Amino acid sequence: MADLYLIFSHTLTENQIKDAKVNLKVRKIIELPSNLQKLWSNIPSNIKSLKNHLYPIKSWVNKNVKPGDYIFVSVVKLAFEIGCKSITGRKYNFSIC
């Protein structure tokens, strides 16, 4: 079974959790560690590039997410700005940065 990794600034509702478990067949729902959550929730408005600022999150994703897992990112545009590519298919259902 897949895991669902959350990268956003709020929490899932009970209905969203149930939907993920039923429709995506996720085993676990994993939130960002508190230090990375603070980083994600406090992006400076004056930086030219998000790449360096969000590198710790990218590293955490690369270390933890496995093929077949899901990542729920609250800001799709932001994901593309940091170099993520959405991958869908039989083997991979997550974004790779």
Sequence and secondary structure as in RCSB ss.txt:
>XXXX:A:sequence
MADLYLIFSHTLTENQIKDAKVNLKVRKIIELPSNLQKLWSNIPSNIKSLKNHLYPIKSWVNKNVKPGDYIFVSV
VKLAFEIGCKSITGRKYNFSIC
>XXXX:A:secstr
 EEEEEESSS   HHHHHHIIIII EEEEEE  HHHHHHHHT  TT S STTTTHHHHHHHHHH  TT EEEES 
HHHHHHTT EE  SSS  SEE 
